[in-house]
Amino acid sequence: MKHPTIYIIANKRNGTLYTGVTSNLRKRIFEHKNKNAEGFSAKYNCHLLVYYEVFDDIENAIIREKQIKAGSRKKKLALIEGFNPNWNDLYETLC
């Protein structure tokens, strides 16, 4: 899946959240799941893809990522609950 995408991963339902941006969502989530991505997501075991948005260009994806990161935890939880109310791991649904 090679499209500019923002995503939120979690370690469990209502757990620790990580927001990121990538041009290859499937590859990036694979890296998080296998802890190839050092840093916050590996430290807190964030590997469940619970939310994502696809964009036409990377600039708009980065703007959206910054909006989400600047928002409150409550807003992030509302995004996830609206898109994925059961907090399923969406990784396997990616083409």
mmCIF file as gemmi writes it, N, C-alpha and C atoms, coordinates in Angstrom:
data_model
loop_
_atom_site.group_PDB
_atom_site.id
_atom_site.type_symbol
_atom_site.label_atom_id
_atom_site.label_alt_id
_atom_site.label_comp_id
_atom_site.label_asym_id
_atom_site.label_entity_id
_atom_site.label_seq_id
_atom_site.pdbx_PDB_ins_code
_atom_site.Cartn_x
_atom_site.Cartn_y
_atom_site.Cartn_z
_atom_site.occupancy
_atom_site.B_iso_or_equiv
_atom_site.pdbx_formal_charge
_atom_site.auth_seq_id
_atom_site.auth_asym_id
_atom_site.pdbx_PDB_model_num
ATOM 1 N N . MET Axp A 1 ? 0.855 -1.176 0 1 0 ? 1 A 1
ATOM 2 C CA . MET Axp A 1 ? 0 0 0 1 0 ? 1 A 1
ATOM 3 C C . MET Axp A 1 ? 0.896 1.232 0 1 0 ? 1 A 1
ATOM 4 N N . LYS Axp A 2 ? 1.22 1.737 -1.179 1 0 ? 2 A 1
ATOM 5 C CA . LYS Axp A 2 ? 2.112 2.881 -1.284 1 0 ? 2 A 1
ATOM 6 C C . LYS Axp A 2 ? 1.339 4.164 -1.542 1 0 ? 2 A 1
ATOM 7 N N . HIS Axp A 3 ? 0.833 4.731 -0.464 1 0 ? 3 A 1
ATOM 8 C CA . HIS Axp A 3 ? 0.126 5.995 -0.503 1 0 ? 3 A 1
ATOM 9 C C . HIS Axp A 3 ? 0.444 6.734 0.788 1 0 ? 3 A 1
ATOM 10 N N . PRO Axp A 4 ? 0.575 8.056 0.739 1 0 ? 4 A 1
ATOM 11 C CA . PRO Axp A 4 ? 0.79 8.789 1.982 1 0 ? 4 A 1
ATOM 12 C C . PRO Axp A 4 ? -0.346 8.507 2.957 1 0 ? 4 A 1
ATOM 13 N N . THR Axp A 5 ? -0.002 8.085 4.151 1 0 ? 5 A 1
ATOM 14 C CA . THR Axp A 5 ? -0.989 7.638 5.128 1 0 ? 5 A 1
ATOM 15 C C . THR Axp A 5 ? -0.575 8.064 6.522 1 0 ? 5 A 1
ATOM 16 N N . ILE Axp A 6 ? -1.539 8.517 7.303 1 0 ? 6 A 1
ATOM 17 C CA . ILE Axp A 6 ? -1.297 8.705 8.732 1 0 ? 6 A 1
ATOM 18 C C . ILE Axp A 6 ? -1.92 7.518 9.429 1 0 ? 6 A 1
ATOM 19 N N . TYR Axp A 7 ? -1.38 7.174 10.57 1 0 ? 7 A 1
ATOM 20 C CA . TYR Axp A 7 ? -1.877 6 11.278 1 0 ? 7 A 1
ATOM 21 C C . TYR Axp A 7 ? -1.733 6.18 12.779 1 0 ? 7 A 1
ATOM 22 N N . ILE Axp A 8 ? -2.553 5.431 13.499 1 0 ? 8 A 1
ATOM 23 C CA . ILE Axp A 8 ? -2.433 5.346 14.952 1 0 ? 8 A 1
ATOM 24 C C . ILE Axp A 8 ? -2.302 3.873 15.301 1 0 ? 8 A 1
ATOM 25 N N . ILE Axp A 9 ? -1.276 3.571 16.099 1 0 ? 9 A 1
ATOM 26 C CA . ILE Axp A 9 ? -1.111 2.217 16.619 1 0 ? 9 A 1
ATOM 27 C C . ILE Axp A 9 ? -1.232 2.282 18.134 1 0 ? 9 A 1
ATOM 28 N N . ALA Axp A 10 ? -1.586 1.149 18.717 1 0 ? 10 A 1
ATOM 29 C CA . ALA Axp A 10 ? -1.771 1.069 20.161 1 0 ? 10 A 1
ATOM 30 C C . ALA Axp A 10 ? -1.178 -0.232 20.681 1 0 ? 10 A 1
ATOM 31 N N . ASN Axp A 11 ? -0.972 -0.291 21.992 1 0 ? 11 A 1
ATOM 32 C CA . ASN Axp A 11 ? -0.5 -1.54 22.586 1 0 ? 11 A 1
ATOM 33 C C . ASN Axp A 11 ? -1.669 -2.397 23.064 1 0 ? 11 A 1
ATOM 34 N N . LYS Axp A 12 ? -2.834 -1.781 23.264 1 0 ? 12 A 1
ATOM 35 C CA . LYS Axp A 12 ? -4.067 -2.482 23.651 1 0 ? 12 A 1
ATOM 36 C C . LYS Axp A 12 ? -5.21 -1.476 23.581 1 0 ? 12 A 1
ATOM 37 N N . ARG Axp A 13 ? -6.417 -1.952 23.737 1 0 ? 13 A 1
ATOM 38 C CA . ARG Axp A 13 ? -7.586 -1.058 23.733 1 0 ? 13 A 1
ATOM 39 C C . ARG Axp A 13 ? -7.431 -0.022 24.838 1 0 ? 13 A 1
ATOM 40 N N . ASN Axp A 14 ? -7.613 1.247 24.471 1 0 ? 14 A 1
ATOM 41 C CA . ASN Axp A 14 ? -7.486 2.374 25.391 1 0 ? 14 A 1
ATOM 42 C C . ASN Axp A 14 ? -6.107 2.466 26.037 1 0 ? 14 A 1
ATOM 43 N N . GLY Axp A 15 ? -5.112 1.877 25.398 1 0 ? 15 A 1
ATOM 44 C CA . GLY Axp A 15 ? -3.756 1.89 25.941 1 0 ? 15 A 1
ATOM 45 C C . GLY Axp A 15 ? -2.931 3.035 25.385 1 0 ? 15 A 1
ATOM 46 N N . THR Axp A 16 ? -1.642 2.805 25.321 1 0 ? 16 A 1
ATOM 47 C CA . THR Axp A 16 ? -0.707 3.787 24.797 1 0 ? 16 A 1
ATOM 48 C C . THR Axp A 16 ? -0.894 3.92 23.292 1 0 ? 16 A 1
ATOM 49 N N . LEU Axp A 17 ? -0.894 5.168 22.799 1 0 ? 17 A 1
ATOM 50 C CA . LEU Axp A 17 ? -1.108 5.452 21.384 1 0 ? 17 A 1
ATOM 51 C C . LEU Axp A 17 ? 0.136 6.073 20.76 1 0 ? 17 A 1
ATOM 52 N N . TYR Axp A 18 ? 0.36 5.752 19.499 1 0 ? 18 A 1
ATOM 53 C CA . TYR Axp A 18 ? 1.437 6.353 18.715 1 0 ? 18 A 1
ATOM 54 C C . TYR Axp A 18 ? 0.853 6.762 17.372 1 0 ? 18 A 1
ATOM 55 N N . THR Axp A 19 ? 1.109 7.994 16.965 1 0 ? 19 A 1
ATOM 56 C CA . THR Axp A 19 ? 0.644 8.509 15.674 1 0 ? 19 A 1
ATOM 57 C C . THR Axp A 19 ? 1.838 8.717 14.761 1 0 ? 19 A 1
ATOM 58 N N . GLY Axp A 20 ? 1.729 8.251 13.513 1 0 ? 20 A 1
ATOM 59 C CA . GLY Axp A 20 ? 2.819 8.392 12.57 1 0 ? 20 A 1
ATOM 60 C C . GLY Axp A 20 ? 2.323 8.651 11.165 1 0 ? 20 A 1
ATOM 61 N N . VAL Axp A 21 ? 3.276 8.877 10.256 1 0 ? 21 A 1
ATOM 62 C CA . VAL Axp A 21 ? 2.979 9.096 8.84 1 0 ? 21 A 1
ATOM 63 C C . VAL Axp A 21 ? 3.962 8.256 8.032 1 0 ? 21 A 1
ATOM 64 N N . THR Axp A 22 ? 3.492 7.727 6.902 1 0 ? 22 A 1
ATOM 65 C CA . THR Axp A 22 ? 4.326 6.875 6.063 1 0 ? 22 A 1
ATOM 66 C C . THR Axp A 22 ? 3.811 6.899 4.635 1 0 ? 22 A 1
ATOM 67 N N . SER Axp A 23 ? 4.628 6.459 3.699 1 0 ? 23 A 1
ATOM 68 C CA . SER Axp A 23 ? 4.166 6.298 2.322 1 0 ? 23 A 1
ATOM 69 C C . SER Axp A 23 ? 3.895 4.822 2.009 1 0 ? 23 A 1
ATOM 70 N N . ASN Axp A 24 ? 4.213 3.936 2.958 1 0 ? 24 A 1
ATOM 71 C CA . ASN Axp A 24 ? 3.992 2.503 2.771 1 0 ? 24 A 1
ATOM 72 C C . ASN Axp A 24 ? 3.49 1.92 4.089 1 0 ? 24 A 1
ATOM 73 N N . LEU Axp A 25 ? 2.186 1.971 4.277 1 0 ? 25 A 1
ATOM 74 C CA . LEU Axp A 25 ? 1.591 1.594 5.556 1 0 ? 25 A 1
ATOM 75 C C . LEU Axp A 25 ? 1.856 0.141 5.921 1 0 ? 25 A 1
ATOM 76 N N . ARG Axp A 26 ? 1.666 -0.76 5.004 1 0 ? 26 A 1
ATOM 77 C CA . ARG Axp A 26 ? 1.852 -2.187 5.312 1 0 ? 26 A 1
ATOM 78 C C . ARG Axp A 26 ? 3.283 -2.453 5.801 1 0 ? 26 A 1
ATOM 79 N N . LYS Axp A 27 ? 4.265 -1.896 5.102 1 0 ? 27 A 1
ATOM 80 C CA . LYS Axp A 27 ? 5.663 -2.09 5.485 1 0 ? 27 A 1
ATOM 81 C C . LYS Axp A 27 ? 5.947 -1.47 6.854 1 0 ? 27 A 1
ATOM 82 N N . ARG Axp A 28 ? 5.436 -0.273 7.071 1 0 ? 28 A 1
ATOM 83 C CA . ARG Axp A 28 ? 5.704 0.43 8.329 1 0 ? 28 A 1
ATOM 84 C C . ARG Axp A 28 ? 5.101 -0.305 9.522 1 0 ? 28 A 1
ATOM 85 N N . ILE Axp A 29 ? 3.879 -0.799 9.389 1 0 ? 29 A 1
ATOM 86 C CA . ILE Axp A 29 ? 3.252 -1.522 10.496 1 0 ? 29 A 1
ATOM 87 C C . ILE Axp A 29 ? 3.993 -2.836 10.738 1 0 ? 29 A 1
ATOM 88 N N . PHE Axp A 30 ? 4.431 -3.487 9.672 1 0 ? 30 A 1
ATOM 89 C CA . PHE Axp A 30 ? 5.255 -4.695 9.817 1 0 ? 30 A 1
ATOM 90 C C . PHE Axp A 30 ? 6.49 -4.378 10.663 1 0 ? 30 A 1
ATOM 91 N N . GLU Axp A 31 ? 7.114 -3.242 10.395 1 0 ? 31 A 1
ATOM 92 C CA . GLU Axp A 31 ? 8.286 -2.836 11.175 1 0 ? 31 A 1
ATOM 93 C C . GLU Axp A 31 ? 7.939 -2.629 12.646 1 0 ? 31 A 1
ATOM 94 N N . HIS Axp A 32 ? 6.801 -1.979 12.914 1 0 ? 32 A 1
ATOM 95 C CA . HIS Axp A 32 ? 6.368 -1.791 14.307 1 0 ? 32 A 1
ATOM 96 C C . HIS Axp A 32 ? 6.109 -3.142 14.971 1 0 ? 32 A 1
ATOM 97 N N . LYS Axp A 33 ? 5.435 -4.039 14.281 1 0 ? 33 A 1
ATOM 98 C CA . LYS Axp A 33 ? 5.106 -5.346 14.847 1 0 ? 33 A 1
ATOM 99 C C . LYS Axp A 33 ? 6.354 -6.165 15.173 1 0 ? 33 A 1
ATOM 100 N N . ASN Axp A 34 ? 7.389 -5.996 14.39 1 0 ? 34 A 1
ATOM 101 C CA . ASN Axp A 34 ? 8.624 -6.754 14.585 1 0 ? 34 A 1
ATOM 102 C C . ASN Axp A 34 ? 9.694 -5.958 15.326 1 0 ? 34 A 1
ATOM 103 N N . LYS Axp A 35 ? 9.282 -4.815 15.864 1 0 ? 35 A 1
ATOM 104 C CA . LYS Axp A 35 ? 10.158 -3.933 16.641 1 0 ? 35 A 1
ATOM 105 C C . LYS Axp A 35 ? 11.42 -3.547 15.88 1 0 ? 35 A 1
ATOM 106 N N . ASN Axp A 36 ? 11.283 -3.421 14.554 1 0 ? 36 A 1
ATOM 107 C CA . ASN Axp A 36 ? 12.377 -2.907 13.728 1 0 ? 36 A 1
ATOM 108 C C . ASN Axp A 36 ? 12.435 -1.392 13.821 1 0 ? 36 A 1
ATOM 109 N N . ALA Axp A 37 ? 11.343 -0.79 14.274 1 0 ? 37 A 1
ATOM 110 C CA . ALA Axp A 37 ? 11.264 0.654 14.449 1 0 ? 37 A 1
ATOM 111 C C . ALA Axp A 37 ? 11.584 0.951 15.913 1 0 ? 37 A 1
ATOM 112 N N . GLU Axp A 38 ? 12.817 1.367 16.176 1 0 ? 38 A 1
ATOM 113 C CA . GLU Axp A 38 ? 13.221 1.661 17.545 1 0 ? 38 A 1
ATOM 114 C C . GLU Axp A 38 ? 12.536 2.927 18.028 1 0 ? 38 A 1
ATOM 115 N N . GLY Axp A 39 ? 12.468 3.087 19.318 1 0 ? 39 A 1
ATOM 116 C CA . GLY Axp A 39 ? 11.908 4.298 19.889 1 0 ? 39 A 1
ATOM 117 C C . GLY Axp A 39 ? 10.631 4.032 20.64 1 0 ? 39 A 1
ATOM 118 N N . PHE Axp A 40 ? 9.747 5.012 20.596 1 0 ? 40 A 1
ATOM 119 C CA . PHE Axp A 40 ? 8.527 5.008 21.404 1 0 ? 40 A 1
ATOM 120 C C . PHE Axp A 40 ? 7.683 3.759 21.186 1 0 ? 40 A 1
ATOM 121 N N . SER Axp A 41 ? 7.406 3.414 19.931 1 0 ? 41 A 1
ATOM 122 C CA . SER Axp A 41 ? 6.506 2.289 19.659 1 0 ? 41 A 1
ATOM 123 C C . SER Axp A 41 ? 7.086 0.972 20.163 1 0 ? 41 A 1
ATOM 124 N N . ALA Axp A 42 ? 8.378 0.785 20.034 1 0 ? 42 A 1
ATOM 125 C CA . ALA Axp A 42 ? 9.004 -0.445 20.539 1 0 ? 42 A 1
ATOM 126 C C . ALA Axp A 42 ? 9.024 -0.447 22.07 1 0 ? 42 A 1
ATOM 127 N N . LYS Axp A 43 ? 9.351 0.677 22.662 1 0 ? 43 A 1
ATOM 128 C CA . LYS Axp A 43 ? 9.414 0.781 24.126 1 0 ? 43 A 1
ATOM 129 C C . LYS Axp A 43 ? 8.073 0.456 24.777 1 0 ? 43 A 1
ATOM 130 N N . TYR Axp A 44 ? 6.984 0.93 24.163 1 0 ? 44 A 1
ATOM 131 C CA . TYR Axp A 44 ? 5.652 0.746 24.751 1 0 ? 44 A 1
ATOM 132 C C . TYR Axp A 44 ? 4.85 -0.357 24.066 1 0 ? 44 A 1
ATOM 133 N N . ASN Axp A 45 ? 5.506 -1.137 23.223 1 0 ? 45 A 1
ATOM 134 C CA . ASN Axp A 45 ? 4.888 -2.294 22.554 1 0 ? 45 A 1
ATOM 135 C C . ASN Axp A 45 ? 3.653 -1.914 21.742 1 0 ? 45 A 1
ATOM 136 N N . CYS Axp A 46 ? 3.691 -0.772 21.073 1 0 ? 46 A 1
ATOM 137 C CA . CYS Axp A 46 ? 2.589 -0.343 20.208 1 0 ? 46 A 1
ATOM 138 C C . CYS Axp A 46 ? 2.742 -1.038 18.856 1 0 ? 46 A 1
ATOM 139 N N . HIS Axp A 47 ? 1.799 -1.902 18.534 1 0 ? 47 A 1
ATOM 140 C CA . HIS Axp A 47 ? 1.894 -2.672 17.291 1 0 ? 47 A 1
ATOM 141 C C . HIS Axp A 47 ? 0.537 -2.964 16.658 1 0 ? 47 A 1
ATOM 142 N N . LEU Axp A 48 ? -0.55 -2.555 17.299 1 0 ? 48 A 1
ATOM 143 C CA . LEU Axp A 48 ? -1.889 -2.799 16.76 1 0 ? 48 A 1
ATOM 144 C C . LEU Axp A 48 ? -2.335 -1.591 15.934 1 0 ? 48 A 1
ATOM 145 N N . LEU Axp A 49 ? -2.551 -1.796 14.65 1 0 ? 49 A 1
ATOM 146 C CA . LEU Axp A 49 ? -3.04 -0.72 13.78 1 0 ? 49 A 1
ATOM 147 C C . LEU Axp A 49 ? -4.53 -0.531 14.053 1 0 ? 49 A 1
ATOM 148 N N . VAL Axp A 50 ? -4.875 0.603 14.672 1 0 ? 50 A 1
ATOM 149 C CA . VAL Axp A 50 ? -6.274 0.829 15.046 1 0 ? 50 A 1
ATOM 150 C C . VAL Axp A 50 ? -6.943 1.946 14.249 1 0 ? 50 A 1
ATOM 151 N N . TYR Axp A 51 ? -6.154 2.734 13.497 1 0 ? 51 A 1
ATOM 152 C CA . TYR Axp A 51 ? -6.725 3.85 12.734 1 0 ? 51 A 1
ATOM 153 C C . TYR Axp A 51 ? -5.755 4.249 11.628 1 0 ? 51 A 1
ATOM 154 N N . TYR Axp A 52 ? -6.31 4.646 10.479 1 0 ? 52 A 1
ATOM 155 C CA . TYR Axp A 52 ? -5.475 5.236 9.435 1 0 ? 52 A 1
ATOM 156 C C . TYR Axp A 52 ? -6.315 6.063 8.477 1 0 ? 52 A 1
ATOM 157 N N . GLU Axp A 53 ? -5.652 7 7.804 1 0 ? 53 A 1
ATOM 158 C CA . GLU Axp A 53 ? -6.247 7.832 6.756 1 0 ? 53 A 1
ATOM 159 C C . GLU Axp A 53 ? -5.256 7.893 5.6 1 0 ? 53 A 1
ATOM 160 N N . VAL Axp A 54 ? -5.745 7.732 4.372 1 0 ? 54 A 1
ATOM 161 C CA . VAL Axp A 54 ? -4.908 7.771 3.173 1 0 ? 54 A 1
ATOM 162 C C . VAL Axp A 54 ? -5.087 9.127 2.485 1 0 ? 54 A 1
ATOM 163 N N . PHE Axp A 55 ? -3.981 9.671 1.962 1 0 ? 55 A 1
ATOM 164 C CA . PHE Axp A 55 ? -3.978 10.985 1.316 1 0 ? 55 A 1
ATOM 165 C C . PHE Axp A 55 ? -3.413 10.899 -0.094 1 0 ? 55 A 1
ATOM 166 N N . ASP Axp A 56 ? -3.681 11.928 -0.882 1 0 ? 56 A 1
ATOM 167 C CA . ASP Axp A 56 ? -3.152 12.003 -2.244 1 0 ? 56 A 1
ATOM 168 C C . ASP Axp A 56 ? -1.703 12.457 -2.277 1 0 ? 56 A 1
ATOM 169 N N . ASP Axp A 57 ? -1.295 13.245 -1.27 1 0 ? 57 A 1
ATOM 170 C CA . ASP Axp A 57 ? 0.084 13.727 -1.255 1 0 ? 57 A 1
ATOM 171 C C . ASP Axp A 57 ? 0.623 13.766 0.173 1 0 ? 57 A 1
ATOM 172 N N . ILE Axp A 58 ? 1.929 13.674 0.282 1 0 ? 58 A 1
ATOM 173 C CA . ILE Axp A 58 ? 2.581 13.586 1.59 1 0 ? 58 A 1
ATOM 174 C C . ILE Axp A 58 ? 2.427 14.867 2.403 1 0 ? 58 A 1
ATOM 175 N N . GLU Axp A 59 ? 2.363 16.016 1.735 1 0 ? 59 A 1
ATOM 176 C CA . GLU Axp A 59 ? 2.23 17.276 2.462 1 0 ? 59 A 1
ATOM 177 C C . GLU Axp A 59 ? 0.943 17.303 3.29 1 0 ? 59 A 1
ATOM 178 N N . ASN Axp A 60 ? -0.171 16.895 2.679 1 0 ? 60 A 1
ATOM 179 C CA . ASN Axp A 60 ? -1.44 16.875 3.409 1 0 ? 60 A 1
ATOM 180 C C . ASN Axp A 60 ? -1.436 15.82 4.511 1 0 ? 60 A 1
ATOM 181 N N . ALA Axp A 61 ? -0.761 14.719 4.274 1 0 ? 61 A 1
ATOM 182 C CA . ALA Axp A 61 ? -0.656 13.684 5.307 1 0 ? 61 A 1
ATOM 183 C C . ALA Axp A 61 ? 0.118 14.219 6.514 1 0 ? 61 A 1
ATOM 184 N N . ILE Axp A 62 ? 1.197 14.934 6.263 1 0 ? 62 A 1
ATOM 185 C CA . ILE Axp A 62 ? 1.993 15.491 7.359 1 0 ? 62 A 1
ATOM 186 C C . ILE Axp A 62 ? 1.2 16.545 8.131 1 0 ? 62 A 1
ATOM 187 N N . ILE Axp A 63 ? 0.447 17.371 7.419 1 0 ? 63 A 1
ATOM 188 C CA . ILE Axp A 63 ? -0.406 18.367 8.084 1 0 ? 63 A 1
ATOM 189 C C . ILE Axp A 63 ? -1.408 17.665 8.998 1 0 ? 63 A 1
ATOM 190 N N . ARG Axp A 64 ? -2.03 16.61 8.494 1 0 ? 64 A 1
ATOM 191 C CA . ARG Axp A 64 ? -3.02 15.876 9.294 1 0 ? 64 A 1
ATOM 192 C C . ARG Axp A 64 ? -2.363 15.191 10.491 1 0 ? 64 A 1
ATOM 193 N N . GLU Axp A 65 ? -1.18 14.62 10.283 1 0 ? 65 A 1
ATOM 194 C CA . GLU Axp A 65 ? -0.47 13.988 11.399 1 0 ? 65 A 1
ATOM 195 C C . GLU Axp A 65 ? -0.226 15.005 12.515 1 0 ? 65 A 1
ATOM 196 N N . LYS Axp A 66 ? 0.198 16.2 12.149 1 0 ? 66 A 1
ATOM 197 C CA . LYS Axp A 66 ? 0.458 17.247 13.144 1 0 ? 66 A 1
ATOM 198 C C . LYS Axp A 66 ? -0.819 17.656 13.866 1 0 ? 66 A 1
ATOM 199 N N . GLN Axp A 67 ? -1.947 17.71 13.119 1 0 ? 67 A 1
ATOM 200 C CA . GLN Axp A 67 ? -3.236 18.036 13.75 1 0 ? 67 A 1
ATOM 201 C C . GLN Axp A 67 ? -3.587 16.993 14.801 1 0 ? 67 A 1
ATOM 202 N N . ILE Axp A 68 ? -3.452 15.724 14.431 1 0 ? 68 A 1
ATOM 203 C CA . ILE Axp A 68 ? -3.804 14.646 15.362 1 0 ? 68 A 1
ATOM 204 C C . ILE Axp A 68 ? -2.88 14.656 16.573 1 0 ? 68 A 1
ATOM 205 N N . LYS Axp A 69 ? -1.588 14.809 16.337 1 0 ? 69 A 1
ATOM 206 C CA . LYS Axp A 69 ? -0.635 14.833 17.451 1 0 ? 69 A 1
ATOM 207 C C . LYS Axp A 69 ? -0.895 15.998 18.394 1 0 ? 69 A 1
ATOM 208 N N . ALA Axp A 70 ? -1.338 17.128 17.84 1 0 ? 70 A 1
ATOM 209 C CA . ALA Axp A 70 ? -1.603 18.312 18.665 1 0 ? 70 A 1
ATOM 210 C C . ALA Axp A 70 ? -2.916 18.182 19.438 1 0 ? 70 A 1
ATOM 211 N N . GLY Axp A 71 ? -3.779 17.282 19.013 1 0 ? 71 A 1
ATOM 212 C CA . GLY Axp A 71 ? -5.071 17.106 19.655 1 0 ? 71 A 1
ATOM 213 C C . GLY Axp A 71 ? -4.967 16.34 20.964 1 0 ? 71 A 1
ATOM 214 N N . SER Axp A 72 ? -6.018 16.37 21.694 1 0 ? 72 A 1
ATOM 215 C CA . SER Axp A 72 ? -6.053 15.689 22.991 1 0 ? 72 A 1
ATOM 216 C C . SER Axp A 72 ? -6.187 14.173 22.81 1 0 ? 72 A 1
ATOM 217 N N . ARG Axp A 73 ? -5.893 13.461 23.856 1 0 ? 73 A 1
ATOM 218 C CA . ARG Axp A 73 ? -6.089 12.015 23.86 1 0 ? 73 A 1
ATOM 219 C C . ARG Axp A 73 ? -7.558 11.691 23.611 1 0 ? 73 A 1
ATOM 220 N N . LYS Axp A 74 ? -8.438 12.484 24.183 1 0 ? 74 A 1
ATOM 221 C CA . LYS Axp A 74 ? -9.88 12.28 24.002 1 0 ? 74 A 1
ATOM 222 C C . LYS Axp A 74 ? -10.254 12.33 22.523 1 0 ? 74 A 1
ATOM 223 N N . LYS Axp A 75 ? -9.681 13.265 21.777 1 0 ? 75 A 1
ATOM 224 C CA . LYS Axp A 75 ? -9.959 13.378 20.342 1 0 ? 75 A 1
ATOM 225 C C . LYS Axp A 75 ? -9.411 12.178 19.58 1 0 ? 75 A 1
ATOM 226 N N . LYS Axp A 76 ? -8.23 11.707 19.968 1 0 ? 76 A 1
ATOM 227 C CA . LYS Axp A 76 ? -7.655 10.523 19.318 1 0 ? 76 A 1
ATOM 228 C C . LYS Axp A 76 ? -8.529 9.301 19.566 1 0 ? 76 A 1
ATOM 229 N N . LEU Axp A 77 ? -8.988 9.147 20.794 1 0 ? 77 A 1
ATOM 230 C CA . LEU Axp A 77 ? -9.86 8.011 21.117 1 0 ? 77 A 1
ATOM 231 C C . LEU Axp A 77 ? -11.166 8.086 20.333 1 0 ? 77 A 1
ATOM 232 N N . ALA Axp A 78 ? -11.703 9.296 20.166 1 0 ? 78 A 1
ATOM 233 C CA . ALA Axp A 78 ? -12.939 9.469 19.391 1 0 ? 78 A 1
ATOM 234 C C . ALA Axp A 78 ? -12.714 9.094 17.921 1 0 ? 78 A 1
ATOM 235 N N . LEU Axp A 79 ? -11.557 9.461 17.353 1 0 ? 79 A 1
ATOM 236 C CA . LEU Axp A 79 ? -11.226 9.068 15.978 1 0 ? 79 A 1
ATOM 237 C C . LEU Axp A 79 ? -11.22 7.544 15.852 1 0 ? 79 A 1
ATOM 238 N N . ILE Axp A 80 ? -10.524 6.902 16.769 1 0 ? 80 A 1
ATOM 239 C CA . ILE Axp A 80 ? -10.414 5.44 16.733 1 0 ? 80 A 1
ATOM 240 C C . ILE Axp A 80 ? -11.786 4.802 16.897 1 0 ? 80 A 1
ATOM 241 N N . GLU Axp A 81 ? -12.536 5.231 17.891 1 0 ? 81 A 1
ATOM 242 C CA . GLU Axp A 81 ? -13.853 4.642 18.174 1 0 ? 81 A 1
ATOM 243 C C . GLU Axp A 81 ? -14.806 4.819 16.992 1 0 ? 81 A 1
ATOM 244 N N . GLY Axp A 82 ? -14.727 5.95 16.297 1 0 ? 82 A 1
ATOM 245 C CA . GLY Axp A 82 ? -15.59 6.184 15.14 1 0 ? 82 A 1
ATOM 246 C C . GLY Axp A 82 ? -15.219 5.329 13.939 1 0 ? 82 A 1
ATOM 247 N N . PHE Axp A 83 ? -13.946 5.044 13.79 1 0 ? 83 A 1
ATOM 248 C CA . PHE Axp A 83 ? -13.42 4.306 12.636 1 0 ? 83 A 1
ATOM 249 C C . PHE Axp A 83 ? -13.356 2.804 12.906 1 0 ? 83 A 1
ATOM 250 N N . ASN Axp A 84 ? -13.06 2.452 14.146 1 0 ? 84 A 1
ATOM 251 C CA . ASN Axp A 84 ? -12.777 1.064 14.507 1 0 ? 84 A 1
ATOM 252 C C . ASN Axp A 84 ? -13.261 0.818 15.944 1 0 ? 84 A 1
ATOM 253 N N . PRO Axp A 85 ? -14.585 0.781 16.15 1 0 ? 85 A 1
ATOM 254 C CA . PRO Axp A 85 ? -15.126 0.72 17.516 1 0 ? 85 A 1
ATOM 255 C C . PRO Axp A 85 ? -14.689 -0.493 18.334 1 0 ? 85 A 1
ATOM 256 N N . ASN Axp A 86 ? -14.315 -1.571 17.696 1 0 ? 86 A 1
ATOM 257 C CA . ASN Axp A 86 ? -13.877 -2.765 18.429 1 0 ? 86 A 1
ATOM 258 C C . ASN Axp A 86 ? -12.365 -2.823 18.631 1 0 ? 86 A 1
ATOM 259 N N . TRP Axp A 87 ? -11.682 -1.82 18.16 1 0 ? 87 A 1
ATOM 260 C CA . TRP Axp A 87 ? -10.222 -1.741 18.272 1 0 ? 87 A 1
ATOM 261 C C . TRP Axp A 87 ? -9.556 -2.969 17.655 1 0 ? 87 A 1
ATOM 262 N N . ASN Axp A 88 ? -10.089 -3.413 16.525 1 0 ? 88 A 1
ATOM 263 C CA . ASN Axp A 88 ? -9.472 -4.539 15.821 1 0 ? 88 A 1
ATOM 264 C C . ASN Axp A 88 ? -8.124 -4.116 15.259 1 0 ? 88 A 1
ATOM 265 N N . ASP Axp A 89 ? -7.207 -5.064 15.128 1 0 ? 89 A 1
ATOM 266 C CA . ASP Axp A 89 ? -5.938 -4.803 14.466 1 0 ? 89 A 1
ATOM 267 C C . ASP Axp A 89 ? -6.214 -4.819 12.967 1 0 ? 89 A 1
ATOM 268 N N . LEU Axp A 90 ? -6.092 -3.672 12.324 1 0 ? 90 A 1
ATOM 269 C CA . LEU Axp A 90 ? -6.451 -3.518 10.915 1 0 ? 90 A 1
ATOM 270 C C . LEU Axp A 90 ? -5.333 -3.947 9.95 1 0 ? 90 A 1
ATOM 271 N N . TYR Axp A 91 ? -4.22 -4.37 10.471 1 0 ? 91 A 1
ATOM 272 C CA . TYR Axp A 91 ? -3.077 -4.727 9.64 1 0 ? 91 A 1
ATOM 273 C C . TYR Axp A 91 ? -3.433 -5.778 8.591 1 0 ? 91 A 1
ATOM 274 N N . GLU Axp A 92 ? -4.148 -6.817 8.978 1 0 ? 92 A 1
ATOM 275 C CA . GLU Axp A 92 ? -4.488 -7.893 8.052 1 0 ? 92 A 1
ATOM 276 C C . GLU Axp A 92 ? -5.49 -7.475 6.986 1 0 ? 92 A 1
ATOM 277 N N . THR Axp A 93 ? -6.159 -6.351 7.169 1 0 ? 93 A 1
ATOM 278 C CA . THR Axp A 93 ? -7.13 -5.879 6.177 1 0 ? 93 A 1
ATOM 279 C C . THR Axp A 93 ? -6.474 -5.064 5.068 1 0 ? 93 A 1
ATOM 280 N N . LEU Axp A 94 ? -5.182 -4.738 5.222 1 0 ? 94 A 1
ATOM 281 C CA . LEU Axp A 94 ? -4.481 -3.95 4.222 1 0 ? 94 A 1
ATOM 282 C C . LEU Axp A 94 ? -4.163 -4.818 3 1 0 ? 94 A 1
ATOM 283 N N . CYS Axp A 95 ? -4.318 -4.234 1.816 1 0 ? 95 A 1
ATOM 284 C CA . CYS Axp A 95 ? -4.013 -4.964 0.572 1 0 ? 95 A 1
ATOM 285 C C . CYS Axp A 95 ? -2.528 -5.016 0.309 1 0 ? 95 A 1
